[in-house]
Amino acid sequence: MKDKKNKDEEETSSKPSCFGFPISIFFIVVNEFCERFSYYGMRAVLVLYFRYFLHWSEDFATAIYHAFVALCYLTPILGAIIADSWLGKFKTIVYLSIVYTIGQLVISVSSIADITDINNDGHPNNPAVHIALAVVGLILIALGTGGIKPCVSAFGGDQFEEHQENQRGRFFSIFYLSINAGSLISTIITPILRGQNCGRVPQACYPLAFGVPAALMAAALMVFIGGSSLYRKSTPQGNIILKVSKCIWFALKNRFRHRSKQYPKREHFMDWATEKYDEHLIAQVKMVLRVLFLYLPLPMFWALFDQQGSRWTFQATRMNGNFGGIDIQPDQMQTANPILILILVPVVDGVVYPLIAKCNFNFT
């Protein structure tokens, strides 16, 4: 057993590195940049596609847009379960990225209309086919982008050894920058592509606006697979979500079963799970519950924040987009967020955190 452990350590330490970072993380960062370009580029023009190509009302387009975004942020639970229980992170990312790429291609095809299929108003004469393809494409994209979301950053963290804590911290900053760089560039470029003249429909080249993100998603998949031989791949360790749920349920059940005074009170309700579960798991569950408590107001924030992709964009269609001689497209209004992040992340990581550390504050 000891020889096997030493052999594994030699293999992981022999992985090629650059500037102290495993080379494998560069494939992961490039993959994340391309994937975020694909997702945010598609999402930037989505409500305008609903409104001006499928001819939906603003209210219905907004409802479908937010249903899609909600699905994108629910499916990470499914992706985490698949990765932890069966496939592992690497295979989950690869398989769901294929689903993701197909979804992007399907929604690109849904925006293609033959010149004879477009009426004088610029809308398809037979919208049912386009709507069906769009819905299928969006469902596949939600499964893909949500399914890989919990895996990619964690897989990047797996590439580091225990003593590389500083490099791991830097990696997550770089990773976050790549997310917002992809978001920023795509939110600038895809509205420009959408604004090209395409057939009979002026300033509505949705096949191009959706096609480029689809190509970037295919590139993301190929880049990720390209680094396969360099990755450290951990085997599935079991469904932690199910295990945590069972632990909480047992603690609650045990607590109400022993409500009589003859049982001494315990400091935390999770302490009632000690009869069946180990203390390490219980301590981790307590930490998770404390974090979840902080999450309670977050739905209100995100419900407002994500309006930038729907109501904010529709509002921008009724505004003068000329800003200092530059014409800003309605679907480019969302660039404010990634611009500020790209400015503030290096400032916080390179200036604010080091200053806090020098003041000897225990700030993790």
N, C-alpha and C positions, 0 to 999 in steps of 0.2 A: 504493500500500500504506500509506504514511504517512497519507494523507487518511482512508483507511478506519479506521485505528487511532484517529485523533483523533475521528472520528465515533462510534466505539464507546464511547470514553471519555466523550464528551459525553452519550451516551444513558444510560450507567450512572450517571453523576454526577447526571443530571437525575431519577433515580428519587426519588419522595417519601420523606421521612424524618421521624422523630419522636424527639426526645431523642438525636439522633445515630445512631439505628438505622434501617435500612430498614424501611418499613412492612410489607413483605412478610413479615418474620419473625414478625409478630404472628399472621398467618394460620397459619404453620407451628407456632407454639407452641400456639395453640388447637386445631389439628388433632391435635397430639401428646397434649394433655390428653384430648381426647375419645377418641382411639384407645386410650390406656392405660387410661382408665376402662372402655372396652368390653372390652379383653382381660382385665384383672385382675378386673373384676366377674364376667365369665363364669367365669374360672378359680377364683375364690374358692368358688363353690358346686358346682364340677364333681364332686369326689369324692363329695359327699353325694348328688348326682343319680345317679351310678353306683350308689351303695350302696343308697339308699332308694327310688329310682324304678325303675331298671333291675334292682334286686335282685341286683347282683353282690356277690361276697365282697370283704372289705377288701383281700385280697392282689391279686385280679384288678383291682379298681378302682385300686389303687395302681400296678400295672404299666401299665395303659392310660393313666393320668394322666401318668406319667413318659415313656411313649412319645410322647405328644402334646407334652409340653414339649420333649423332645429334638428332635422334628421341627420345632418352632417355632424352634429355635436352629441347625438345619442348613440350613433353607431360605434364610437370608440369603445363603449362597453363591450360590444360584440367582438370587436377586434382584439381587445385585451383577453377575453375569455378564450378565443381561438388560439392566440399566441401562447397563453399560459397552460392551456390544457392539452393541445394537440400538436400544432405545427411548429411552435417556437417563433421568435420574432422575425428571423430572416425569411423563412418560407411564407409567413403571413404577409410580410411587406411585399414580397415578389408576387404572390398569387392575387392579392387584393389590388396591387398596382396594375396588374393585367385587366382586372375588372374595371378599374378606374380609367385606364386608357380606352377601353371599349366604350365606356360611358361618354367620354369626351368626343370620341369619333361619332357616336350615335347622335349626340346633340348638335354636332357640326352638320351631319347629314340632314337633321330635322330642319335646319335653316336654309337648305338648298331648295330652290323652287325653279322649275322650268319657266321660261318667259311666257309660255301659254297658260301657266298656272297662276299668274299674277294679274289681278284686276287693275283697273285704273287708279284705285286708291292705294296700290302698293301692297295689298294683302292677298294671301293665297285664296284661290277659289274653293279649294277643298282642304280646309284647315285641319280636319280630323286626323289625317295621316301625320301632319307636322306636329300636332299636339301629342299624339300617341308616342311618336319617336322622342319628343322632348321630355315627356314624363319618364319614359324608360331610361333615357340618358341620364336624367337627374337622379333617379333612384340608384343607378349603377355608380354614378359619381359619389353620391352620399355614402354608399357602402364602401367604396374605395378610399376616399379621403378620410372618412371617419375611422375605417378599419385599421389604416396604417398610422393614424395619429398617435395612439398610445405606444406604438412600437418603435418609431424611428428615433425619437430622442433617447428613449431607454436603451435602444440598440447601440446608439452612439456612446452612451455612458458605459456600456459593457466593454468597449474597446480599450478602456484604461485599466491599469492595475491599481491595487489599493494605495500604493505610495504616490500615485500621480494625481493627488487631490487638486492641486493648483491647476494642472493642465486640464483636468476635467471641468473645473469651474470656468476656465477660459473657453473651453470648447462650447459650453452652453451659451456663453455670450456671443460667440461667433455663429453658433447655430441660430440664435434668435435674430442676429443681424441678417443672416442669409434669408430667413423667413420674410423679413420686412423689406429687404432689397428686392426679392422676387415679387412681393406684393406691390411695391412702389413702381418698379419698371413696367410690370404688366398692366397696372392701372393707368399708366401714362400711354402705353403703346396700343393696347386693345381698343380703346375708344377712338384712336386715330385710324386704326384698321377698319373699325366699324363705320367711320365717317367717309370711307371711300365710296365712290359711285360704283355700283355693282348691278349691271343689267338695267332693268326698268325702274329700279327702286333707288332714288337719289339718297346719298348719305346713309345707306343701310346695308353695308356689306357684312352681314352676320356670318356667312360661311367662312370668311377670312378671319373675322374677329374670334370665332370659336375654333377655327382650324389651327391657328398658331398655338394656342394653349394646348390643343390636343397633341400637336407635334412635340411641344415641350414636355408633356407627360410621358410620351413615348421615349424621349431622350432621358428623362429622369429614371425610367425603368432600366434602360440599357446601361446607364452610368452605375446604378446601384448593383446590377448583376456583374458589371465589369470588375468590381472590387471584391467579388466573392471569395477569392483565394486568400485575401488579406484579413478577412474578418475573424474575430473571436465569436463563435456561435455557442450560446448556452442552450442546453436542452430544456424542454418544458418542465416546470416544477409543480404543476398542478394548478387548479382553478382557485386563485387566492380570493376572488370576489365571493365565490360560494363558501369558502372556508370562513371568511370574516362574517358573512351573513349568518352562518350556522352558529358561530361563536356568540354573536350578539343575541340571537334568538334563544340560545341555551341560557345565557345570563339573565335575560328577562323572564324566561319561564321558571328558572330556578329561584329567582328573586320572589316572584309571586307565589311560588309553591311554599316558600318558607317565610311567610309573613308574620307568623306568630312570634311573640316576644322572647321565646326561649332561644331563638337564634340571634346572636349579636349582630348589630348593624355593621355594615362594611362601608369603607370610605367612598367607593365608586360602585355603581351598579354592575360594571363589568367584572368586579371582583367575585361576583357570584358564579363566574364561569371557571373558577380555579379548580373545581372538582373534575373537570373534563379536559380543559385546554391549558397549555403551558403558559407560564407567566410572561415569556417574551412576546408571544402572539397577543396576549391581553394588553400588554403595555403599548404595543404598536396600534392596536385597535383604539385605545384611549386617545392616542395622538391623532389618529385619523378623525375621530369624532370631534376633537377640539378644532381641527381645521375645517371640518364640514360646518360647524357652527358659524365660523367666520364667513362661509360661503352663502349664508342665508340671504343677505341683501343683493348678491351678485346678479340674480335673474332680472331684477329691476334695472340695474345698470346696463346689462347686455341687451335687454329689450329696447332700451333707448339708443344705445350705441349702434346697433345693427340697422337702425333706421337710415343710416347714411347710404346704405345700398338700395333703399327703396324710396321712402318719402323724400329724403334729402335729394336723391337723384331726380325725382319728378319735379321737385321744387326748382332745381337748377335748370330744367328745361324752360322755365318761365322767367329766367333771370338773364341779364346781360353778362355773357361769359367773357367779355373783353377785359383783361386785367393787365394794364401797363403795356398795351400793344400785343399781348399774347391772348389768343382765343382759347379759353378753357372749356372743354366739352363737359356736358352734364355728368357723364359717368367718370370724369376725372376728378370730381370733387372729393372723392374718397382718399386722395393721395396725402391729405393733411396728416393723417395718423401715421403712416409709415415714414414720412419725412421727419416728423418730430422724434420718432423712435430711433431712426438712424443717427440723428444728432445727439440724442440724450443717452443712448446706451454706452457709447465710448466715453462720454463725459462722466457718467455715473461709475462705470467700471474702471476708468483710468484716473479719475480725480476724486470723486466723492467717497467711494469705498476705501481707497488708500488713506484719505484724510481721517476717516472714521477709525480705521485700524491704528493710525498713529496716535489717536486720542485714547487708545486702550478701551474702546467700547466693545463689548461682546456682541458684535453685529454680524450674524451669519448671512 
